Amino acid sequence: MDDMHAVHRPLIALVMGDPAGISPELAARLLVSQRVGETARLVVIGDRRVLDEGAAAAGVELKLQPVSVNEVDRTLEATRAFVDLGNLAPGDVSKGEATLAGGRFAIENFRKALELGRDGKVDAVCFTPFNKKAMRLAYPGYDDEIRFIADVLQHRQKMREFNVLEKIWNARVTSHIPLSAVASHISQEAILAELDLTRRCLIKAGITEPRIAVAGLNPHAGDGGTFGMEEIDIIEPAVAKGIARGWLVEGPFPADTAFLTALKGGFHAVLTMYHDQGQIAMKMMGFDRGVTMIGGLPFPVCTPAHGTAYDIAGKGIANVGASEEALLLAARMVGQEQRPSALE
């Protein structure tokens, strides 16, 4: 895969995630993926012993250029490089079990990759799945990836997690909060902020005129106030303000049909009011192809939308499709970042 044009492909830091799940196998499969190889250069961050276990499970042979963290730079000529932190002996982690050692491994790898992104040494960061229990054991303040990224980078601007499935995106107004707290966290300002960030991320992904469908909160989108007033008092006015700004936004649509409406109506994204409103629909449509993208950073951060799959760890049957899509989305967004006219 090394050729004279390699340096023109974006350089993506690939973080080895939870070692007790399918992350080592996915990392190995990505390193031999033709689709990824034609699109991006990879520098993997982790422990070579753990990666070799993943390669053995996947039945693939890896040829990687070893580099130190200090040698990582966008001008790196190797298309497949590895930063060996030597931070985990495979025997210290049991397959299918969330452990402190596994969490520390993933945390350290992720931190190094984010720092490389912050310093402009890589174009994007992707990671194979984390296990949140293991991450919390290693980092007690770990609520989710957004919280950790904000801590590491001291990033105080708005970030949001998007789920992406081929041509449809899911954004949400609230995320990892109790369902009982959702209604109190919905406001016109919050909806408009999410619409703005969603538009900007879609444009960076190459969609020049993004169309966004907005879901209601209540059954039947409130049914004219019969089942709640949030649609009338909050969501409809927010949509109207978005339209007044020149945004291509419509709604609120009943949440149980919002994705059907979006797919049939040519929308690029659905803005839902809470986590499971969108997650269930997206995973039903394509569990093995879905991507999670964290928007609002100077560089893309992407991962497969599925989890660590402890039940099949080490069996050599992990599906690499969503991980490939994550890397390809990151590369595409980097390409758009390099075209200022696309953001105008």
N, C-alpha and C positions, 0 to 999 in steps of 0.2 A: 504493500500500500504506500510505501515511501516513494515520492516522486517530486519533481521540481516544483509542482504546484501545491504541495502539501501545506506549505506555510500560509497559503491563502485561505485555507479552511479554518473556521473558528477553533480555538483551543478550549476544550471543556474539561474542567476538573470533575472527575467521577469519584464520588465518595463511596467507600465501602460501608454499607449500613450494618444492621444487626447481624452478627456472625452466627447466631444460633438458628437463623432462618434461611431463606433462599437467596439472600443478598450476595454471598460469595459466588454462587453459581450464576446469578444474573450478571454480575460484573465480568465474569469470565466469558459468558456468551456475548456480551456487548463488545468485548475486545476483538472478537472474531466475526462480528456482524458486517456483512458487506454493505448493507444500507447505511450503517453508521460510518464505516470506513470511507465511503464515497463523499460523506458530508462534513465530517468533523475529525479533528485530532483529539485524542484523549490522553489525559494524564491522571492515572488512578492513584488515589491516596488511601493507604491502609497498611496491611501486613502481608508480605509476599507468601508467608506460610499459609495464611487463611485463604488467600486468593488461589493458591495451588490446590487446596482442598476443593474449592469451588470448581476449578478447571477439571479436576479428576472426576467430580460428580457429573459435570457437563460432558465429559469425554472430549475435551478440546485441548489443543496444545498452544501455549502462549509464547510469543516472542516479543519481549518488552525491553525498552531501553531504560536502565535504572538511572534516576536523576535524584538530586537532593532538592529539598524545598527551595533553596536559594537559586537553583538552576532553572526553575520553572519560569517561563516567560513566553509571551505571545509569539516570539520569533523562534521558539523551539521547533527544530526541523523534524524530530521524530513524530510519527503519527500515532505511536503507541508507547507511552512512557509510564514509569511506575515510581512513585515516591514511597519507599519502604520505611515506615515509621518504626517498624519492629515493636509494635505496641500490643501484641496479643499472641500468646502461644495457643495454638488450636486446642490443646488439651485442657485449657482453662475454662472452656465454655462447652456446655452440653447442648446438643442439638435440641431445638424445640423448647428451650427454657430461657426466660428473661432473667438476666443476671447483671450484677454490678459491673463485672468485667466486660461483658458485651456492651453495656451502656457507655462505659468509659471509652471503649474502642471507637464506637460510632461518634461520640461527642468530639473526641480529639480529631478524628478524620474530618468531620464537618467543620470544626473550627478552622483548621488549616486551609480548607478549600475556600471558606468565606473570606478569610484574610487575603488569599490570593486574588479573589474577585475584587475585594476592596482596593487592593494595591494595583489593580490593572494588569496583573500577571496572567490572568485567564479571562476569556470572554464570557463564560457562563459556568454555573455550577449545577451538577446533577447528582442525585444520590439514590442508591438502592434502598429498599424500605428500612425504616427504623421501627423499633418496638418502643412505644411510649412508656411502658412500665420500666423497661431497662434504662431508658433515657432519664426518667425521673429518679431512679436509684443513683445514677451518676451525677445528676444535676437537679437538685431538689426543686429549683424554680422553673423546671421545664414544663410549661403548659402545652406548647406546640412549637412547630418549627419557627413560626413568626416571632414568638417571644424570644427564642434562643438567638435568632438572627439579629433582632433588635439589641439584645444584650451584647453580642459579640461585636457588632459593627457600630454600636451607639447610634443606631438609625432611628430617628424620631418621627420621620414622615410616615404617611399612611402606607401600610402594606395590606395585602389581602390574598387569600388562597383561592385560586380558580381551579375548577375541574374542567378538563378539555377532552372531548371525544370527537376526533376527526373534525367535523365542520360545526359542531355546537359547543359552546362554552357555558358553564354555569358559574355565575357570581352570586354572592349572598350578602345580605345586609348584616346579619349576625352569624356567628360561627360557633365556637366552642363555649357555649353558655347553656345553662339549664333551660329546658323548654318553658318552664314557668316564668322565666325572665325575658323571653323574646319580645312580647308586646311592648314592654316598657323601654326597650332599647331601639324601637323603630321610630324614626322621626323623618321629616322631610329632608333635613340636612344630611342625615345618614344615608338616605336613599340617593340623594343627588351626588354625594361624595362617592358612593359605590358606582353609580352610573358613569361618573367622570373617569374614575380609575379603570373601569371596564373598557370604556371607549379607547382610552390611551393604550391599554395593553393589546386590544384587538388590532389597533392601527400598527403597533410594533410587530404584530404577527403577520402583517401584510394585508389586512382587511381595511381598505381605504375609507369605506363608508359603512361602519358597523351599525347593524340594526339590532335593537335590544328589546326583548319582551319582558315585561315586569309581572311577576306573579302576585296575587293577593295573599293576604295572611289567613283569612278565615275561609271556611267551607263556602264554595260557590262565590268566592271573592266578596263575601259579606251579604250577597243577595239583596242589594239595596238597603243595607243596614239591618236586615233581619237577624243576621248572625254575627254582628259586630260592626263597629263604625270606623275601624282603622282604614279601610279602603277609601271611604268618603272623606274622612278628616285628614288623612296623612298621605296615603299612597297616590290617589288621583291627583291631588295638588302638586305632589312632587313630580309626577309624570308630566303634568302641564308645564311646570317650570323647565323641565328638561327639553320639552318641545320648543318652548320659547327661546331656549339657547341654541336652537338649530340642531338638536340631537334627534336621531331617528329612533325614537323610543315610543312604545305603545303599552297600554295596560291600564289597570291591573286585570290580568286574566286569572280565572280559577286555577289554582295550583295543580289540580289533578289533570288538567288538560293543557297546561301552559307549554309543556315540551312538545306535545303533538301540534299545537298551534305554531310553535316556533319552527318545527321541522317542515310543516306544510307551507308556512308563510314566508320562508326564506330568511328568518331571523338568524343572527350569528350567535346570540347569547340569550340566556334567560337569567334575570335577576330574581332570585328567590329571597324570602324573608328570613329563613333559618336553614340550618345545616341539612337536616334530613329531607327537607322539601326537594332539594336538588340532588343530593347524594344518591338517594334511592333510585330516582329516575335514571341518572347517569350510569350507575352500576348495572342496572337492569339492561340498559341499551348496549353496554360493552365493557364488562368487568375486566377483560383481559387486554383492553386497548386504551383505557382511560388514563389520563395524565393529570397530575396536580402541578400547577404553576403558581409560584408566589410572585405577585406583581407589586410594583412600587419601589423596586430597588434599581440601582444603576445597571445591574446585570441580571439576566434571567436565572431563576432557580427552579428546576423542574425535577419531578420524581414520578414513578408510576403511582397511580391512584390506589392500587391494592396494597395489602400489608405484607408481613414477613412470612406468612404461610408456614408456620412451624410444623404443620402436619406432614408436609412433603419435603422438609429440609434434608438435603443430602441424597435425595432419591434420583436426581438427574432429570426431573420431569418439569421443572419450572418453565413457565411460558414467558419468553423474553419480549413479547410483543409490546406491552405497555412501556417497558423500559426503553425500547427502541424509539417509540413515539415520543417519550419524554426528551431524549437526546435530540431528535430531529426537530422538535418544537423549539428547544433552546437554540439550536443552530439557526433556525429560520428567523427567530427574533433577533439574534445577533446580526444577521444579514440585513434586516430592516433597519436596525440601529445605525448601520453603516451607510444608510441611504437617507440623509436628512430630508430630502424632498418628500419622502413617504410619510413624514410626520406633520407636514404642513397642511 
